[in-house]
Amino acid sequence: MLGCGCPVILLLLIKFLDLSFVSSASSSSSSSSQNATLLRLSALTDDNYEDYTTEPQGPSTTNSEGPNNNCKYDLCVEHQQTCQELARVTGCRCPGLSSAFTPPSPPYLLDLIQQDGKGVVVRWCAPTSIVTHYIVRVKGSGKVEKVGESKRRAVLDNVEAGAYVCVEAVNKSGVSAKDEKSCAVFQPQNSDSGLALKLGIIGGVVGLILLLILALLLWRHKTRQISTARTETEGVL
């Protein structure tokens, strides 16, 4: 009985050892496969990171410096196309303008030019702001003149000497602040001195004409005297 059971036990032992070896090999193969997969994923991740960091970046359009292509726009010239319109048509660059939601900067008053009588021509330059219209004021008199955004001059009547004239820029957010550069004192030329100068010139011209006439009369009188004396001498002879 014992002799018959030994071969069976031996076979079972061999089967068990074979199964253990196969299981160990399978586990080792699975572990190796997982390690290989992790290595590939790690290598792929590293490659992508390097490509991203070493990829050359193109130039930024916000930092690129183009040619000097400023718009041909004069802040002191009236009835011209706005700088924004020029930029849209030609692609030129406008000076920076303050927002329409903030009051405009003060304009620059160029001069006050006297006209006939007490008339005054006020000329100014626009600020670098969005403007809807301008107001020209004569302080103390209540005189106000409103002109459009494209205007750079206004004509005022009956402005007294020494009057304080100011120009204000206006938009939807308010009026420009008071500033010395946007105001000036009207100082007309002295009419009395101008009249005296004109009278002096006229008097000088008239005096010169009278001297010439007097010299001509004296010359003719002298010529007649000589002619008369010569005639009398010839008669005596």
Salt bridges, closest charged atoms under 4 A:
ASP111 OD2 - ARG123 NH2 2.64
GLU160 OE2 - LYS118 NZ 2.90
GLU168 OE1 - ARG137 NE 3.01
